[in-house]
Amino acid sequence: MKDIWVVDDDQSIRFVLEKALAREQLSVRSFANARDVLNALANDEPQVLVSDIRMPGGSGLDLLAKVKEKLPGLPVIVMTAYSDLDSAVSSFQGGAFEYLAKPFDVPKAVELIRRAVDESLREAVAVERHADSPEILGQAPAMQDLFRAIGRLSQSHVTVLVTGESGTGKELVARALHKHSARGSGPFVAINTAAIPKDLLESELFGHERGAFTGAQTMRRGRFEQAEGGTLFLDEIGDMPFDLQTRLLRVLSDGQFYRVGGHQPLKANVRVIAATHQNLEKRVREGAFREDLFHRLNVIRLRLPPLRERRDDIALLTRQFMQKSAKELGVEAKRLSDAAQARLTAFDFPGNVRQLENLCHWLTVMAPAQVVDVKDLPPELHDTPQDPAPGADSAPAAAEAKAVPAAAPAAPPAGGWQADLEREARALLEAGSPEVWEQLTRRFEAQLIVTALSTTRGRRIEAAQKLGIGRNTITRKIQELGIDD
């Protein structure tokens, strides 16, 4: 790992941070001014940069701008006095990771720098991963199975049916199937059959001849002709009108079709990929979907899992979408704190990947700081989901439950832990015990940490994440409280 660079004209600040970081086995390189930092960047670069704002010979904000121009992914912590809060706002606008107010608590400063180091290491891994596999959609086992299926289908022209809930990215899968097939150099044409009125859908799919109906002033090529030599993606196929299903079946069976009002058969050299969020077997039983068409489409079925079944991918997707939104808006990409990322990972996302992407765009615009914390998340992620009733479908229950906002917790039942706390506090106070606050606080913190460690089988980082505290904080508390984990 590279050095932590500290730049401050105050020698005592540099000395304190050097000693504190050395105790954490972090190597440090110190500078007295911005000019020396810029000279050093010509041959080296830091893991994290910690810089004062007001220094002779160049401000920290100017240094931040120049460093970000050269190393956009480098976490920069800006140190500022309380009177410099305007400068702190400017530092965030310039892409700072976080600001550290002077005078600062040394353990908190070290914890912040450790968070920046962790972020820097994650950023490096993510950059390497994206460089190796720029088209990746996910790392979860279900997605890896999907990638393998796409690979096996790359040399085939077979019809594919993609199923999955709304917002899971079915069109992305269809595009991947097209791109990695022998038809990849041909056109990819997509049409949402549920979004087009029934009276227009036939013409959209098959085209029409001039004069075929009122308003048909010229001949028009349909989507099948536009996709010649390539792939036609029929989204929401389960909503296709029944009579058009018959025409589609004929194209799939014979490879031929007629324009509306036409008498000359046209050859369809097109691979069809269909997608639906509906249960087509159920639609067949209800008489709303042709069974023979279902079997024609269901040659190969690929199921795209909902986001709640691939939670391991949420952090990766979040990073991708935050970077994408920042690029579109022309701003520095924001990052999520560990606690905020844990909250996203625990959320069920009824709107799936599309909802996560929209959320990341919202955070890019609305989150006040460069590092997004739990308090910056939208209201729906501050709610506490209720347990579903026995036998109920967990997904709708999670989506529809009326949760209690975190800022206004429901009153505890009589005789709950708060009543026990009141009795214990009253007994200690009436007995004149010294340092009641310290006693009860230590017991409360110890019980929280012990419970979290028991749920994670002793894994400290995971326990800290569940509690919403930093890794260094839980380590320090375990030592202070004498907890045997």
Sequence and secondary structure as in RCSB ss.txt:
>XXXX:A:sequence
MKDIWVVDDDQSIRFVLEKALAREQLSVRSFANARDVLNALANDEPQVLVSDIRMPGGSGLDLLAKVKEKLPGLP
VIVMTAYSDLDSAVSSFQGGAFEYLAKPFDVPKAVELIRRAVDESLREAVAVERHADSPEILGQAPAMQDLFRAI
GRLSQSHVTVLVTGESGTGKELVARALHKHSARGSGPFVAINTAAIPKDLLESELFGHERGAFTGAQTMRRGRFE
QAEGGTLFLDEIGDMPFDLQTRLLRVLSDGQFYRVGGHQPLKANVRVIAATHQNLEKRVREGAFREDLFHRLNVI
RLRLPPLRERRDDIALLTRQFMQKSAKELGVEAKRLSDAAQARLTAFDFPGNVRQLENLCHWLTVMAPAQVVDVK
DLPPELHDTPQDPAPGADSAPAAAEAKAVPAAAPAAPPAGGWQADLEREARALLEAGSPEVWEQLTRRFEAQLIV
TALSTTRGRRIEAAQKLGIGRNTITRKIQELGIDD
>XXXX:A:secstr
   EEEE S HHHHHHHHHHHHHTT  EEEESSHHHHHHHTTT   SEEEEESS TTS HHHHHHHHHHH TT  
EEEEEEGGGHHHHHHHHHTT SEEEEES  HHHHHHHHHHHHHHHHHHHHHHHHHHH TT    SHHHHHHHHHH
HHGGG    EEEE  TTS HHHHHHHHHHTSTTTTS EEEEETTSS HHHHHHHHH B TTSSTT  S B  HHH
HTTTSEEEEETGGGS HHHHHHHHHHHHHSEE  BT  S EE   EEEEEESS HHHHHHTTSS HHHHHHHTTE
EEE   GGG GGGHHHHHHHHHHHHHHHHTS   EE HHHHHHHHHS  TTHHHHHHHHHHHHHHH SSSEE GG
GS GGGTEE     TTS HHHHHHH   EETTS     TTSHHHHHHHHHHHHHHTT S HHHHHHHHHHHHHHH
HHHHHTTT HHHHHHHHT  HHHHHHHHHHHT   
